[in-house]
Structure formats: C-alpha cells, structure tokens
Amino acid sequence: KLGSVPTWEKLSCGKIAGEDVPTNRSNHAMVTCGEHILVFGGWSIDNMTPLSHCEILHSDSLCWTHCSTRGSLEPSARGNPTLVYREKFNTVAFFGGWNGAHALNDLWFLDMNSWAWHDMTAKNTDGGYWPRPRTDHTSVLWERDQEADVMLVFGGNIEGQGPCAELWAMYFNEIGDSNCATWHMMTVNGPRPPARTSHASAIVGKDDNAQMIVVGGTSSDRGTGPGSMLCDAWILNLNNDGTSVWRRLNWNTDGLNRCRHSMAAVDFDTVLWWGGYDGDNVVSDGIGIWKGDVSDVGTCDSVLGRSEKGSKKTLATMNTKEGKIKSMQERWQAEIPMREEDLPPETLEKAKCSRLPGAIYKAIHRYAAEHDRNTYIDPASGYSVFTTVYLKRRPCCGNGCRHCPHGYINVPGQKKLIENKDLEW
C-alpha cells in the first residue's frame, strides 16, 4: 500500500498435478495477460542454458501450469527477451533476446484464444525495415488509438555494435494479416537518452496522453563496474502526429544507479522499481517509490521513498494534501557523473602535460566540484568517485574516500585532521 510502510507478502502458489512448474530461471520475460501472468525464456539455474518453457500463473487461484500451445512452432530458447500484451486481441508479442551464441531479432505473436504461436519474422519476405538482432532491450505497448497498438522497443545491445539508443515502433494489425508486423525506426528531435542496455521501461496513459519512462541501465561505452551505470531517467511524450519528444526527468534520488531492475508505472504520478545490479553487487534495498507528475516534467523533482530490507521504519512520509514527500533519508541529485571528455579542451591538455601524479583525475574533480556535481568517473579505473561537494554534506564515513574533506577522522588508524580541505585535492 502506497503512503504506508511497504511490506512484502510471499504468495503460496500451487501447480497442476504432475507438472514440474514453475521452472527456476533468471533474465526471463514476463507479462500480465488479464487474469494470467505469462513467463517465457530466461536462463536455467546453471546460468548457462537458455530456456523456452512457456508457463502461466493464474492470478486468482495462484496455480502454475505449463503453456500447452498448439502446433509445432514456438520461439527458440533464449534469455533476455521481451513480451507485451494486447488486451483488445488477447495476444502476446515476443521479441529478441540472446541464445548464448547470438543476439536475436525474431518476432512472434501468441494468440491466447487459440494458444498458437505465429512467426512474424517468416512473413518478412519482402526484406522490409527490421531491427537488428539485440538483447537486454525493453518493450512497452502503446495503445495509440481505438484500433491500433504499437510496441515500442528501446535500447539494448546490438550484436556486433554494442549498446544503442534506437527507438523502434512495431505497428500491429489483426492476426492472419500477412502484413501484421510493420516496423518503423522513430526519429525524435532534440535531446535523447544515451545508449544503454539492461534498463527498465514502463508506460502510462493512452493515445496522445501516453508517456514512456526509461530508468537506469548500463553501457560498456562508459567502462566497467559502477562507473558504467547510467544514473538517469527520461520521459518520452508520445503523439500520433509524429512530434514525440524526449525529456530528461529531474529525479532527485539515489536509486537510479543500477541495471537489470524491474519497474512499473502505477499511474501518472507513481512509479515503482525494485532490485537490480549496481556494478558491484546485487541491489536489495527494498522498493523504490517515485512520486511526481510525469505529464508535467517541470514538476518531476520528487524524491525516493524506500523500505529497507527487514525494516519497519518509515523512510518517507507522503503528504497528499501538499503533493510532496518529506524524505527522512539522505538523497543526492540523480546525475550522470562528470567524465574526462567533459573537461574543456585546454584544461584536459594542461592535465595531460602535467608531471604531477593523478593530474587528470584531479582536474576532473576540480571541474566537477566547480559545477556542483556529486560524482565523476575515474579515468584509470572507470569507477564512480564522490566529490567533496557530496562528501561535505555528511560526516566522515570511515571508508577512506579519495576526496574526504574531513581529514579521514573516522578512518581507523588515520587521524589526519585537516580543516577546510582545498578542492585542489
């Protein structure tokens, strides 16, 4: 329940007699289909074997069963695919993924009235426009108008290229139509999200009021480890007249530096996310709750409310009358860390010519601090580093941070009391 302390409830699910379901898996696709939850693909418990194993959970009876589809056609085993559900036609669309050797770009429809798979890739006999093979992308369903639905595919890792920021629209027609899958790469003017994989996407609204939200993710272009995380959130305002536009969300929270997380948009002013990986560890920090108004990006400056694992303490109090959240936890501006390439050319050249140790990272740090930034990317390791701007807002943590402004006063064995530490450090 939103507005109170979030709590988890473990559901006790049954299964059809004689069936070994559900299958243990990770990195699968899952979608709600009316009274069912459909699961397909993923990696087996050995993290090496791709799965198909289409299974469904009946949400009322909480009973699992395997999906007995008709015919011999079905998608091949894979991890990291995507699924969307068309309620009007009781149909699921399935796209992409990774089979352990190659990325995939096949498109399948599952008609849940006849329980038959349709291979739409095989109908692309005229060599029409089609996305390249990819994995770790996201897909959402845009209910464009009363008759037409559109599956929006964003980002992902393209085979042979790497992370991308491509936005594809797949237009549906009725099952049985030989042209029922028409792809179009959407061009959006102005700023757009950087290339990424393993992000999360959700959509709220319909028609011209629809908004697609993209949060977090990672990119090998940014290095490895925590430094590869994209700590940002974007909104795509969708319009039928082709004037869709991306906007960066002013999201003040420390919950974005992650990938492989789950996210759902409850409505226009509530977004939930959970879990993921931060470049070093699996994230288990509870449920993230964002409150704001995605239809008015200028007001999207709310903060994270989160329940710590096993804690009954309320970390955020939602005041619906004032339309605000008073956070009792620390937070920092969700931002993309400052990088070497962000330095002015003359500053970078001077640092490269310097004989002083660490001249480049010190130059990045000075520039980041001058612009009131919380983090920068260390050019040697690729890791994200806190600046003095961030560290001055709290006591010494005792972890020996590179730019500690408190003289490492709480670091065991080090009592370097340094007052008013210079930003040259």
N, C-alpha and C positions, 0 to 999 in steps of 0.2 A: 504494500500500500504506500503510495507516494504521500509525503507530508508527515509520515511517521518513521520510526526506525525500520529500515528494510530488513526483512528476515527471509531466510531460505526454508523451504519445506521439501524434504525428499519424498518424491512420489513412489508409491509401491505399485509397480506395473506387473501385470500378468502376461501370459502369452498363450497362443493356441497350442493345445496339447500335441506333443511330439515334435514341435519346432524349436530349433536352437536359435532363438532370437531374443534381444537384438544382438547383432554382431559387434564385437569390440572393434572400434575404429577411431581414426583421427583424420582431420582435414577432409571431411566429407561435405556434402551439400545437404541442406535440409530446408524444407519449406512447409508452411501451414496451408493445407488444402481443405477448407471448410472444416469438417469435424475430424479430419485426419492430419497427421504430421508425416510427411514422406521423407525418407532418408535414402541417399544413393551415393555410392563411391566411397572414397577415402582410402586410408592405409590401414592394414591389419595391425595386430598387436605387435608384430615384429618390426613395424615401421619401414618395411621394405617391400611388402607385397601389396599391389594395388587391388582394390575391391570393386565389385559392382554391387551385388547383394541388395537389391531394392527392397526396402522394408517399410512398413507403415505402423503408426501408433494411433489407435482410436482414442481421441481426446476425452470422450465421455466415459468409456469403460476402462481406459488405461490398459488396453490389451494390445500387445505387439503381435504382428504376423508378417510373414514374407509376402511380397507383392507378386501374385500369380498373374503375370501378364500373358497375353495370348500371342501366338505366332513365334517365330524363331528369331526375330530381330530385336536387339536391345543394344544400348551403348556398351562399349568395351570397358573393362576395368580401368580405374584411374583414381587419382587423388586430386583435390583442389578444383573441382568443377563448380558450376553454379546452377541454381534452379530458381525459376519464378513460376507463379501460379496465376492462371487466368480464370477468375471465378465465373465469368459470364459463359465460358465454354467448358468449364471443368477440365482444363488442360494444363499440363506442366510443360515448360520449356527448359531444356537442359543443354549447357554449352561449355566447351573447352575442358581444360584440365591437363594433367601430367600423368603419363603411364609408367614412369620410371626411366624411360629412354627418350621420349619426345613429348613436347607440348602438343596439344590437340586443338582443332578448331571446328569439330563436327557439331552439328545442331540437331537435336532430337526433340520431338513432341511426344508426350504420353497422354493419350486420350483416356481420362479416368472414367468415362462412361463405358467404353469397350475394353479398357485395360490393354490397349495395344500401343506399341511404340511406332513412331513414324520417323524415318531417317530423312531429314530435310536436306542434309548435305548432298545426298544422292540425287536430289532434284535440281541441284545447281548445274545442270548440264550445259548451260549457255556460257559458263565461265563468268557469271556476274560478279559484282563487287562483293568481297567477302573478307572478314577479318583474318589476319594472320594467326597461326597457332599461338596460344598463350595459356598461361596458368596464373593462379593467385590474383585473378581479376575479381571484380564484383559485378553483379547484375541485379537490377531492380525493375519492377513493372510499372510503367507509366500508363494509367488509364486516360488516354489522350482525349477521347470523346465517347459518346454513347456507343459507337460502333467499333472504333479502332483502339487497340492496345499497342504499346511499344515497349520492347525490352531494351533497356539502356545498359550497355556494358562499358565499364570504365577501368582504365589502367591495366595492370597485370604485367607479367614477364613474358615478352615475345621471344620465341625461340630464335636464336642467332642474333638477337639485338640486345635484350635486357629490359629493364623497366621502361614503361611507356606512360603517356598521359592521353592516349587515344580515347575518344568517346564515340562509341558506335550505337546506332539505333537500329533495331530489327523490328520491322513492321509486320504484324500478324494479319492474316486473312483466315477464312474458315478452313478447318481440316478437310482435306480432299482436294483443295485448290492446288494445282501444280505450281502456282507462284505464291504460296502462302508464307514464304520467308524472304523478305526483301530487306537487304542491309543498306545502310547509308552511314558514312562517317560524318558526324556532326562537327561543324566548324563554329566555334564560339569566339566572337571578337573580344578583345580586351584581355586582362589578366586571366590566367588559368592555373590550376594546381600543377605543381611539379610532377614529373614522372614518379610512379610508385607501384609497389606490389604489396600484397598481404594487408591491405587497408580494409576498412569497413564502410559500407554504404547503406543508406536507408532512404525511403521516400515518404512524403506526406502530401495529402491533397490530390486532387484530380484536375483534369483539363488544364486551363491556363493558370490555375492556382497551385499546381504541383511544384514541390521543391525537393530536389535530390541533395542529400547531405553526405559528404565524404569526410572521414576522420582517420587521421594517423596513417600508418603504413611504414614501409621501409624502401630504401633504394640503394643498390650496390654502388651507384654513382657517387654516393656520399661517404663511402668507406665501409667499415665493418663495425660490429658491436653497437653500443648505444649511440654512437655518432651517426649511424645510418638511419636512425628513426626520424620520421617526419612528424614534428610536433605541431600539426596544424589542422584546421577544419575549414571546409569550403561548402558553399551552397550554390547549387545550380537552379536558377529560376527558369522554369520551363514554360515555353509559349508555343502555341501552334503556328504562329506567324513567322517562325524562324528567327526570332530576336532573343533567344535564350541567352542568359549571361551568368558567368561565374562571379561570386563574391567571396572574399576571404572573411571568415567569421571571427569576430573579436571575442574569442573564447578564453576567459581567464581561469585556467585550471592547470594542475599538474598531471592530468590524467590522459594526455594525448600521446606521450612518448612511448608508443607501443605499436605492435603489429599483430596480425593473426588473432584479433579480438572479435567479439560479437557485438552487434549494435542493433537497436530497434528504435524507431520513432513512434512514440505513443500518439502524439498529436503535434500541432504546430508549435507548442511551447514546452514539450518534454521529450528528451532523448535519453535513452539508457544504453550503457555499454558495460561489458564485463570481460575480464580475463585478458589474455594475450601474452606477448613476449616483448621485453624491453631492450633486447640486445645482449643481455647478460643472463637474465633469469625469467622463468615463467611468472607472470603477474597474477597475484592472488589477493588483490587489495580490496575486494568487495565490489559492490555495484556502483558504477558512476552514474550520476544523475545531473543532467544539464537542464536548466530552466531559462527560458527566454521567449523570443518570438521569431521563428525562422522566416516569417513573412515580412519582417521588418529588420533587415540586417543591422541597421544602425542601433537597434536596441539589444543586440545579442552580446551582452557583456556580463552575463551571469556567471556564477561560479559553481564548482563541483560540490555535490553533497555525496558523501560516500560512507558506507558502513564497513568498518574494519572487520576482518575475519574474526568471528567469535566474539565480537564486541557488542554490547547492548547500549553503548553510549551514542547519543545523537550528535553527529558532527555537523549537521546543517539544519537550520530551522526555517521552514518555508512559510513566508508571510504572504498569503494570497491577497490580502487587502491592499498591501503596499506593492505587490507584484515584485518582491525582492526576496533574495535569500541571504540570510545573515550567516556567514560561514564562521565556524569555530575552529577550523583547521587552517594551517598555513597554505598559501597558494602562491603561484607565480605566473606571470604572463606567458600564455602559450605562444611560443615563438619558434621560428627556425633559427638555430644557433648561427652566430657570425662565423664566416669562413674566410680562408686565406684569399679567395677570389673576390671577396667583398672589400678588401683594402683598396684605397686609392693607389693607382699605379706608382706614383712617386714614393709613397710610404712603403709599399712592398719592395720596390727596388732598393731603397735605403736599407731595409731589414736584411735583404739577401746579401748585400755587400758588407754588412757588419760582421766583425770578428767575435762579437760577444756571444756567449752560449745562449741558446734559446731566443735569439733576436726576433725570429719570425713569430713565434707564439706570443712573445711579449708585445709585439706590435699589434697583433690581432686582439689581444686582451685590452690594450690601451684604447684601441678604436672601439671595441665593444662597450667598454665602460663609458667612454665619452658619449656614446649613443644610448646609454641607459639600458644595455642589454644584459640579460642574466647568464647567458652561456655562449661559448664559442667552441669550434671544433679544433682540437689539437692536430696540426698538420702531420705530425710524426706518427701518431697512433690511430687517428680517426675517431677518438673518443670525445664526448662532450664534456666540457670543463666549466665549472661555475666561475663567474667573475666576482670581483669584490662588490659590485652593485648588488648581487644576490646575497652574498655572504654577510654583508654588513647588516642585513635585516634580521639576523638571528645570532644567538650566542655561538661560540666555537663548538663544533660538533665532535671534536676529538679525533677526526679521521685524517688529519694532516692534509687538508685541501691545499692545492698549489698556491692559491691566492688568498689564503686565510688572513683577514685584516685584524685578527685578534692575537697575533703572535703565538699561535698554537698553544694557547694557555691550557686547554683541556686535553692536549695530546700527551699520553703517558711518557714520562721521561724527557719531555721537552718543555722548558719554561722560558721561551723566548718572548719576553714581554715587550712588544713593540706597539707603541701608541701611534695612531693616525698613519697607518701604513700607506705608503705612496703608491699610486696607481701604476708607477713605472715597473712595479714588481710583476 
